[in-house]
């Protein structure tokens, strides 16, 4: 296989995912409305958070909506990763995924291309949310809009890989919707998306360690720091480590010879 053939395959998968996103307007609207509702309600209900801010001056009150905006960006990526994996379950039921998996391209490349396609969509959605959030006075520095791009890509890859792992467990479309809710909401609430970790630690040490073990926490912190032009090495390392682990599990799970799909009678 030549490099041109690999690029053509990648382009086809990305184009298919982009067209699916454009044609499914409900998915597009819900991806924006959900975090905007959270921003409006929580921003109005909780005006300030006291803590060490990453925005100078560092020890100050910051508007609550400024704090939660990066967490809502991460939530967009989490939901999009699950929605993208939901389409994998649908394709498996319809039989179209079998056509993809029996192609001469390596399985890791096909899953990685699917993952990149989903991330491309989630990055567009994240920037659209940030553009609308500007009207809520969420105004990071201009360099932050560029600096956050690598963080969005890395976090999106990790969260999308989580969705791929889950989709390898689930055989039927209706079951995956329940699994999504079971995973999304505990990950979101047991993180630093809505509350600073120091405040969680004050209320419950057990919950604090749960938040620390939650990969979504570190994805949120990676985006939060990057949005204000700062790099968070521990968060980046943890997110990258989770990405490698989850992607390895996804490749194993979608291998009909020895993975989870083998125990379920193949990829159909």
C-alpha positions as CSV (number, residue, x, y, z in Angstrom):
1,X,0.0,0.0,0.0
2,X,1.3,3.4,-0.9
3,X,1.1,6.7,1.0
4,X,-1.3,8.1,-1.6
5,X,-3.7,5.2,-1.0
6,X,-3.5,5.7,2.8
7,X,-4.3,9.4,2.4
8,X,-7.1,8.6,0.0
9,X,-8.6,6.2,2.6
10,X,-8.2,8.7,5.4
11,X,-9.8,11.4,3.3
12,X,-12.8,9.2,2.4
13,X,-13.5,8.4,6.0
14,X,-13.2,12.0,7.2
15,X,-15.4,13.2,4.3
16,X,-18.0,10.5,5.2
17,X,-18.1,11.6,8.8
18,X,-18.3,15.3,7.9
19,X,-21.2,14.7,5.5
20,X,-23.0,12.6,8.2
21,X,-22.6,15.5,10.7
22,X,-23.9,18.0,8.2
23,X,-26.9,16.0,7.3
24,X,-27.8,15.2,10.9
25,X,-28.9,18.6,12.0
26,X,-30.2,17.5,15.3
27,X,-26.8,16.2,16.2
28,X,-25.3,19.6,15.2
29,X,-27.8,21.6,17.2
30,X,-27.7,19.5,20.3
31,X,-23.9,19.6,20.4
32,X,-24.2,23.4,20.7
33,X,-27.4,23.9,22.7
34,X,-26.4,21.5,25.5
35,X,-23.3,23.3,26.7
36,X,-24.9,26.7,26.1
37,X,-27.8,25.8,28.4
38,X,-25.3,24.7,31.0
39,X,-23.4,27.9,30.6
40,X,-26.5,30.1,30.8
41,X,-28.0,28.4,33.8
42,X,-24.9,27.8,35.9
43,X,-23.4,31.1,34.9
44,X,-26.5,32.9,36.2
45,X,-26.8,30.7,39.3
46,X,-23.2,30.7,40.5
47,X,-21.5,34.0,39.8
48,X,-18.1,33.6,41.4
49,X,-15.5,30.9,42.4
50,X,-12.7,31.7,44.8
51,X,-9.4,30.0,44.0
52,X,-6.1,30.1,42.3
53,X,-6.9,31.2,38.8
54,X,-4.7,30.6,35.7
55,X,-5.7,34.1,34.6
56,X,-3.6,36.9,36.2
57,X,-3.9,38.0,38.9
58,X,-3.7,34.4,40.1
59,X,-5.4,34.6,43.4
60,X,-8.7,36.3,42.8
61,X,-12.4,35.8,42.2
62,X,-13.2,34.8,38.7
63,X,-16.6,34.7,37.0
64,X,-18.0,31.2,37.3
65,X,-18.9,31.0,33.6
66,X,-15.2,31.7,32.8
67,X,-14.2,28.7,34.9
68,X,-16.7,26.2,33.5
69,X,-16.4,27.2,29.8
70,X,-13.4,24.9,29.2
71,X,-15.2,22.0,30.9
72,X,-18.1,22.6,28.6
73,X,-15.8,22.5,25.6
74,X,-14.5,19.1,26.9
75,X,-18.1,18.0,27.3
76,X,-18.7,18.8,23.6
77,X,-15.8,16.5,22.7
78,X,-17.0,13.8,25.1
79,X,-20.5,13.7,23.6
80,X,-19.1,13.9,20.1
81,X,-16.8,11.0,20.8
82,X,-19.7,8.9,22.0
83,X,-21.9,10.0,19.0
84,X,-19.1,9.0,16.6
85,X,-18.8,5.6,18.2
86,X,-22.6,5.2,18.1
87,X,-22.3,5.4,14.4
88,X,-19.8,2.5,14.5
89,X,-22.5,0.4,16.3
90,X,-25.1,1.5,13.6
91,X,-22.7,0.6,10.8
92,X,-22.0,-2.8,12.4
93,X,-25.8,-3.5,12.5
94,X,-26.2,-2.4,8.9
95,X,-23.2,-4.4,7.7
96,X,-21.3,-1.4,6.2
97,X,-18.5,-1.7,8.8
98,X,-17.7,-5.2,7.6
99,X,-16.8,-3.7,4.2
100,X,-14.5,-1.2,5.9
101,X,-12.8,-3.8,8.1
102,X,-12.1,-6.3,5.3
103,X,-10.2,-3.7,3.3
104,X,-6.4,-4.3,2.9
105,X,-5.6,-1.4,5.2
106,X,-4.4,-2.2,8.8
107,X,-7.1,-2.3,11.4
108,X,-5.3,0.3,13.6
109,X,-5.2,2.7,10.6
110,X,-9.0,2.3,9.9
111,X,-9.9,2.9,13.5
112,X,-7.5,5.8,13.8
113,X,-8.9,7.4,10.6
114,X,-12.4,7.0,12.1
115,X,-11.1,8.6,15.3
116,X,-9.5,11.6,13.4
117,X,-12.7,12.1,11.5
118,X,-14.7,12.4,14.7
119,X,-12.1,14.8,16.2
120,X,-12.2,17.0,13.2
121,X,-16.0,17.4,13.7
122,X,-15.6,18.0,17.5
123,X,-12.9,20.7,17.0
124,X,-15.3,22.6,14.7
125,X,-18.1,22.3,17.3
126,X,-15.7,23.5,20.1
127,X,-14.7,26.6,18.2
128,X,-18.3,27.4,17.4
129,X,-19.2,27.1,21.1
130,X,-16.3,29.4,22.0
131,X,-17.5,32.0,19.4
132,X,-21.0,32.0,20.9
133,X,-19.6,32.0,24.5
134,X,-17.9,35.3,23.7
135,X,-21.3,36.9,24.3
136,X,-21.2,35.5,27.9
137,X,-17.9,37.5,28.3
138,X,-15.8,34.3,27.9
139,X,-12.9,36.2,26.4
140,X,-9.6,34.3,26.4
141,X,-6.6,36.0,24.8
142,X,-6.4,35.7,21.1
143,X,-3.4,33.4,21.3
144,X,-5.5,31.1,23.4
145,X,-7.8,30.3,20.5
146,X,-4.7,29.0,18.6
147,X,-3.0,27.4,21.6
148,X,-6.0,25.4,22.5
149,X,-6.1,23.6,19.1
150,X,-3.5,20.9,20.1
151,X,-5.2,20.4,23.4
152,X,-8.6,19.9,21.6
153,X,-7.0,17.4,19.2
154,X,-5.3,15.4,22.0
155,X,-8.4,15.5,24.3
156,X,-10.7,14.6,21.4
157,X,-8.6,11.6,20.4
158,X,-8.6,10.3,24.0
159,X,-12.3,10.7,24.5
160,X,-13.0,9.3,21.0
161,X,-10.9,6.3,21.8
162,X,-12.9,5.7,24.9
163,X,-16.0,5.6,22.7
164,X,-14.4,3.1,20.4
165,X,-13.6,0.8,23.3
166,X,-17.2,1.0,24.5
167,X,-18.6,0.4,21.0
168,X,-16.5,-2.8,20.8
169,X,-18.4,-4.1,23.9
170,X,-21.9,-3.2,22.7
171,X,-23.5,-5.2,19.9
172,X,-26.9,-3.5,19.6
173,X,-27.6,0.1,18.9
174,X,-30.3,0.6,21.6
175,X,-27.9,-0.8,24.3
176,X,-25.2,1.7,23.4
177,X,-27.4,4.7,24.2
178,X,-27.8,3.4,27.8
179,X,-24.0,2.8,28.1
180,X,-23.4,6.4,26.9
181,X,-25.4,7.9,29.7
182,X,-23.9,5.5,32.2
183,X,-20.4,6.7,31.2
184,X,-20.9,10.4,30.2
185,X,-22.6,11.8,33.3
186,X,-20.3,10.1,36.0
187,X,-17.3,11.2,34.0
188,X,-18.6,14.8,33.7
189,X,-19.7,15.3,37.2
190,X,-16.8,13.5,38.9
191,X,-14.3,15.9,37.3
192,X,-13.0,19.5,37.5
193,X,-15.4,20.6,34.8
194,X,-17.9,22.3,37.2
195,X,-15.9,22.7,40.4
196,X,-12.2,23.3,41.3
197,X,-10.5,20.2,42.6
198,X,-9.4,22.0,45.8
199,X,-13.1,22.6,46.6
200,X,-13.9,19.0,45.9
201,X,-11.1,18.0,48.2
202,X,-12.5,20.1,51.0
203,X,-15.9,18.4,50.8
204,X,-14.8,14.8,50.1
205,X,-11.4,13.3,49.9
206,X,-12.7,10.1,48.3
207,X,-14.4,12.1,45.6
208,X,-11.3,14.1,45.1
209,X,-9.3,11.0,44.3
210,X,-12.0,9.7,42.0
211,X,-11.8,13.0,40.1
212,X,-8.0,12.6,39.9
213,X,-8.4,9.1,38.5
214,X,-10.9,10.4,35.9
215,X,-9.3,11.0,32.5
216,X,-11.9,13.6,31.7
217,X,-10.6,15.8,34.6
218,X,-7.2,16.0,32.9
219,X,-8.7,16.6,29.5
220,X,-10.6,19.5,31.0
221,X,-7.5,20.9,32.7
222,X,-5.4,20.6,29.5
223,X,-8.0,22.6,27.6
224,X,-8.5,25.1,30.4
225,X,-4.8,25.9,30.6
226,X,-4.3,26.0,26.8
227,X,-7.2,28.3,26.3
228,X,-5.3,30.9,28.3
229,X,-2.0,30.3,26.6
230,X,-0.5,28.0,29.2
231,X,0.8,24.4,29.0
232,X,-0.1,21.8,31.6
233,X,2.5,19.0,31.2
234,X,1.0,16.6,33.8
235,X,-2.4,16.8,32.2
236,X,-1.0,16.3,28.7
237,X,1.0,13.3,29.8
238,X,-2.0,11.7,31.5
239,X,-4.3,12.3,28.5
240,X,-1.7,10.9,26.1
241,X,-1.2,7.9,28.3
242,X,-4.9,7.2,28.4
243,X,-5.1,7.7,24.6
244,X,-2.4,5.0,24.0
245,X,-4.2,2.6,26.4
246,X,-7.7,3.1,25.1
247,X,-6.6,3.0,21.4
248,X,-4.8,-0.3,22.1
249,X,-7.9,-1.7,23.7
250,X,-10.0,-0.5,20.7
251,X,-7.7,-2.2,18.2
252,X,-7.8,-5.4,20.2
253,X,-11.6,-5.2,20.7
254,X,-12.2,-4.8,16.9
255,X,-9.9,-7.6,15.9
256,X,-12.3,-10.5,14.8
257,X,-9.5,-13.0,15.4
258,X,-8.9,-12.5,19.1
259,X,-10.7,-9.4,20.4
260,X,-14.2,-8.8,21.8
261,X,-15.7,-9.0,18.3
262,X,-14.5,-12.6,18.0
263,X,-16.7,-13.6,21.0
264,X,-19.7,-11.9,19.4
265,X,-19.5,-13.7,16.1
266,X,-17.5,-11.1,14.0
267,X,-18.0,-7.5,13.1
268,X,-21.5,-7.8,11.6
